[in-house]
Amino acid sequence: MSEQLNRLLSIMARLRDPEHGCEWDVAQTFETIVPYTIEEAYEVADAIERNDMVELRSELGDLLLQVVFHSRMAEEDGQFAFEDVAKAISDKMEARHPHIFGDEGGQMDGKRWEDLKEAERAKEGATSAMDGVANAYPALLRSEKLQKRAARVGFEWDELEGPRAKLLEELDELHSADESEKLIEAGDVLFVAVNIVRRYGVDAEQALKAANSKFESRFREMERLAQQDEVDFAALSLDEQEAYWQRAKLSIG
């Protein structure tokens, strides 16, 4: 391993030392560190979105620290060490790219990739097409993955009209639901909406992210325009606010 990676592993071992380490680091468990791991992954994505390479270097280091942290705790527990983590992912990448590292030719496409992953899951003892879809995924992403797994074994509407009709049905059910049912019925609406978006070949998570960004930009522009007019935006009627919304759309798109 490189000098700097060895240095990082040594730093983590020192921090986790029960007698001479950092109290906070020693007290952590897999469960308490998970939120930080997820947070760091999002911060990596944010730096990439902003095309900030200096920040990306820093955020990748923070994410690497999370891998080292989890690996160190596992090593202390006698489960595995960082080298085992690196070996596992190296083995997996070679197995998933037989056209590069093996004797098979051809190109890697989506179907071939999924077939390889399905073979891995079967080897690991999977008994359901749903096995391996992590509970910790963001809800929209997990919904899409569950639906793709179901579609691979034929559980999918033949035509787009199927989910479109289902969405209208679920909206009606949400409208008629009592308070105890609204959460479930709202979830059904979102689940079917993800199905429709997926059938158009659109990533639901990215689509909603784009919609959030567009809404935020337009709302900020409404506020700016109102301030420019020396108007209290919050005190306006909905119709008056709508007029600012239309101005914002013309202003920034």
C-alpha positions, -999 to 999 in steps of 0.1 A, spaced: 0 0 0 11 36 -5 28 56 21 -1 80 26 -27 51 29 -5 34 55 -3 67 73 -41 70 73 -45 35 86 -20 42 114 -38 74 123 -71 56 127 -55 28 148 -40 55 171 -74 73 174 -91 40 182 -66 29 208 -86 21 240 -60 36 263 -43 65 244 -68 72 217 -95 99 212 -125 94 235 -150 103 207 -134 79 181 -131 51 206 -168 54 216 -181 51 180 -198 20 166 -208 10 131 -243 23 138 -232 57 151 -208 62 122 -233 53 94 -249 88 93 -215 104 87 -207 79 60 -239 88 42 -233 125 47 -198 123 33 -211 105 2 -236 133 -4 -209 159 0 -188 141 -26 -217 143 -50 -222 180 -42 -186 189 -49 -189 171 -83 -221 189 -91 -204 222 -84 -173 211 -104 -151 221 -74 -121 198 -78 -103 212 -47 -134 205 -26 -138 171 -43 -103 161 -32 -111 170 4 -145 153 3 -131 121 -12 -106 120 17 -135 123 42 -153 95 24 -121 73 25 -118 80 62 -152 65 66 -141 33 49 -110 32 70 -130 38 102 -155 10 95 -126 -13 85 -107 -6 117 -138 -13 139 -143 -46 120 -106 -55 125 -109 -49 162 -139 -72 163 -120 -99 144 -142 -97 113 -120 -82 85 -94 -55 79 -90 -28 53 -69 -51 30 -98 -75 30 -121 -47 19 -97 -38 -9 -94 -74 -20 -131 -79 -20 -138 -50 -43 -109 -59 -66 -122 -95 -69 -157 -82 -76 -145 -57 -103 -125 -84 -121 -154 -108 -120 -178 -82 -133 -155 -74 -162 -147 -108 -178 -143 -91 -212 -114 -71 -197 -98 -94 -171 -109 -128 -184 -111 -147 -216 -145 -135 -227 -148 -110 -255 -175 -86 -265 -187 -55 -249 -203 -49 -215 -239 -37 -218 -266 -32 -192 -281 -67 -195 -248 -84 -193 -239 -64 -162 -272 -72 -145 -268 -109 -154 -234 -109 -137 -247 -92 -106 -277 -117 -105 -252 -146 -107 -233 -131 -78 -265 -128 -57 -274 -164 -64 -239 -175 -54 -243 -156 -22 -276 -174 -14 -302 -150 -27 -337 -165 -27 -357 -135 -40 -354 -110 -68 -357 -84 -41 -326 -96 -22 -297 -71 -21 -317 -39 -25 -305 -19 5 -330 -5 29 -308 26 34 -312 38 -2 -331 71 -7 -367 61 -10 -371 71 -47 -339 53 -57 -349 22 -38 -384 22 -54 -368 23 -88 -344 -5 -80 -372 -27 -66 -393 -21 -97 -364 -29 -120 -358 -62 -102 -395 -71 -105 -394 -62 -142 -365 -86 -148 -387 -115 -139 -416 -103 -159 -437 -84 -133 -442 -53 -153 -471 -36 -172 -469 -43 -209 -480 -8 -218 -475 26 -203 -513 29 -200 -512 4 -171 -493 26 -146 -510 57 -159 -544 43 -150 -530 30 -117 -517 65 -108 -552 79 -112 -566 51 -91 -541 58 -64 -548 95 -64 -585 88 -59 -577 65 -30 -555 91 -14 -583 117 -18 -607 94 0 -583 81 27 -588 89 63 -559 102 84 -547 67 94 -545 57 57 -530 88 41 -493 78 46 -498 44 29 -519 58 1 -495 87 -5 -467 62 -7 -486 42 -33 -490 74 -54 -453 81 -53 -444 44 -61 -466 44 -92 -452 78 -103 -417 64 -101 -428 35 -123 -441 59 -149 -410 81 -149 -388 49 -151 -408 38 -182 -398 70 -199 -362 62 -192 -358 89 -167 -340 86 -133 -366 95 -107 -341 107 -81 -324 130 -106 -357 142 -120 -370 153 -86 -336 169 -78 -339 189 -110 -375 199 -101 -364 209 -66 -336 231 -81 -360 247 -106 -386 255 -79 -360 269 -55 -345 292 -82 -379 305 -93 -390 310 -57 -358 330 -49 -364 351 -80 -400 358 -68 -386 370 -35 -360 392 -53 -386 407 -76 -409 415 -47 -381 430 -27 -372 451 -58 -408 463 -59 -406 470 -21 -434 445 -15 -438 420 14 -441 388 -5 -455 368 24 -484 394 28 -495 390 -8 -526 370 -18 -520 337 -37 -531 353 -69 -506 381 -64 -479 356 -56 -488 337 -87 -482 369 -108 -447 370 -93 -442 333 -102 -450 340 -138 -426 370 -138 -399 347 -123 -405 321 -150 -400 348 -177 -370 361 -159 -350 330 -153 -369 302 -172 
